[in-house]
Amino acid sequence: MYFSKKITDLAAEAEKALFDRFAEIDAVSFTNTEKIMNSFKEHRVSETMFAPSSGYGYDDRGRETLDKIWADVMGAESAFVRHSIVNGTQALTIGLFGLLRPGDIMFSIAGKPYDTLDEVIGNTGKAGDGSLKDFGVEYMQSDLKDDGSFDLDRIKSVLEEHKEKIKVVFIQRSKGYLNRKTLSIAQIAEATKFVKSISPASYVVVDNCYGEFTETAEPTAFGADMIIGSLIKNPGGGMAETGGYIAGSARAVELASYRLTSVGVGCEVGATLGQTKSMFKGLFYAPHTTAQAIKTAHLAAYMFNALGFEVEPAWNEPRYDIIQTVKTGSPEKLCAFCRGIQAGSPIDSFVVPEPWAMPGYSDKVIMAAGAFTQGASIELSADGPLRPPYTVFFQGGLTYESGRIGIMSAAEEMIKLI
Ligand SMILES: *Cc1c(COP(=O)(O)O)cnc(C)c1O
């Protein structure tokens, strides 16, 4: 791989500027790793727990122990983590359908939820397909204010008017692909307290995707009733092959478990088919891998800002998820960026990404991903729609070293066009 003096020097300069920040990121990773190792020790994790189960999967000690550890680590009463949950969207669907009943309201207080939930909620899609709306669940929303904070006045008035019906108050932690700031644990904790002070019976449910282990506690440690996420993002540590999780209060998780399998059956079954070891190992790695991804994002923010691009978050801002954006300014530069990321990936480095008309999107989209696990966004990956201002969203980096190579490769492609 060829790196020019300009880019090599810029990466070195960035690392000097980021020295203290990197030390803080390592400290968060240490605290989270310590928490995980303490839980492994307390639950006497042993190799025998990695044995696969088949059929019903009754008495699978590995599965049962991992659920308990997951609850501990998330600061929750209860949890389940399953390779059989196909993605984050399904985990969210299990949680929402587990809690909501006909006549209930789902109230999203951090603006519009992630795109894939539109059809689950029934805001888009065909009537009759089985969305929450089809089952008589109503949806309400309060947007974040321009400064990224919760609109407490609106939340208060909606809760006071509808609290008998608002079963779920929904918060998406990460900005996802929206143009807003990611919420910190402190903000989520405050909002949770506020909601509970007005409507104690509502379940606070947090879409935790991309947020896990970026700080030293999860929303469940501050009163959230349920957090939900995907194992091919932060908490799978780049090791889990696939899967999702739900953690929270005992009753909320029990209700979700009845939706996962059957009412009355819940978490007592589920063959692990040999996936247990990679899930344990993934959790063990997760704080470290998340730290690698955050460092990669900081490095990119510094370098692309120095090259004259608008970036979000800024290189010296704290981060509460692993997503970084760069406004590339032109379709050529957006494509160049993605070509560079692809060429700097461990897998499929020889492939040249092209924009394509993806089903469900109004503009063409370009994507770069050279990952060991298909679609894993804890691995360095980038995408962006071909429309002004040609913003690229990217995240991940299994190791800081490989993330650094990917970012330097993207920068090389970009400076050819400056
Ligand atoms: C990734 C993600 C999801 C779920 O997406 P899947 O592709 O189904 O795993 C939901 N919400 C947010 C904020 C996400 O980042």
The ligand as an SDF file (V2000), in Angstrom:
LIG
                    3D

 15 15  0  0  0  0  0  0  0  0999 V2000
  -27.8770   -0.6040   13.2550 C   0  0  0  0  0  0  0  0  0  0  0  0
  -28.9580    0.0660   13.9720 C   0  0  0  0  0  0  0  0  0  0  0  0
  -30.1960   -0.5300   14.1430 C   0  0  0  0  0  0  0  0  0  0  0  0
  -30.5380   -1.9160   13.6290 C   0  0  0  0  0  0  0  0  0  0  0  0
  -30.0770   -2.1570   12.3810 O   0  0  0  0  0  0  0  0  0  0  0  0
  -29.8300   -3.6430   11.8130 P   0  0  0  0  0  0  0  0  0  0  0  0
  -29.1790   -3.3640   10.5140 O   0  0  0  0  0  0  0  0  0  0  0  0
  -31.1380   -4.2860   11.7080 O   0  0  0  0  0  0  0  0  0  0  0  0
  -28.9370   -4.3450   12.7720 O   0  0  0  0  0  0  0  0  0  0  0  0
  -31.1520    0.1710   14.8320 C   0  0  0  0  0  0  0  0  0  0  0  0
  -30.9120    1.3800   15.3330 N   0  0  0  0  0  0  0  0  0  0  0  0
  -29.7090    1.9820   15.2140 C   0  0  0  0  0  0  0  0  0  0  0  0
  -29.4920    3.3340   15.8010 C   0  0  0  0  0  0  0  0  0  0  0  0
  -28.6970    1.3470   14.5300 C   0  0  0  0  0  0  0  0  0  0  0  0
  -27.5110    1.9280   14.4210 O   0  0  0  0  0  0  0  0  0  0  0  0
  1  2  1  0
  2  3  1  0
  2 14  2  0
  3  4  1  0
  3 10  2  0
  4  5  1  0
  5  6  1  0
  6  7  2  0
  6  8  1  0
  6  9  1  0
 10 11  1  0
 11 12  2  0
 12 13  1  0
 12 14  1  0
 14 15  1  0
M  END
$$$$
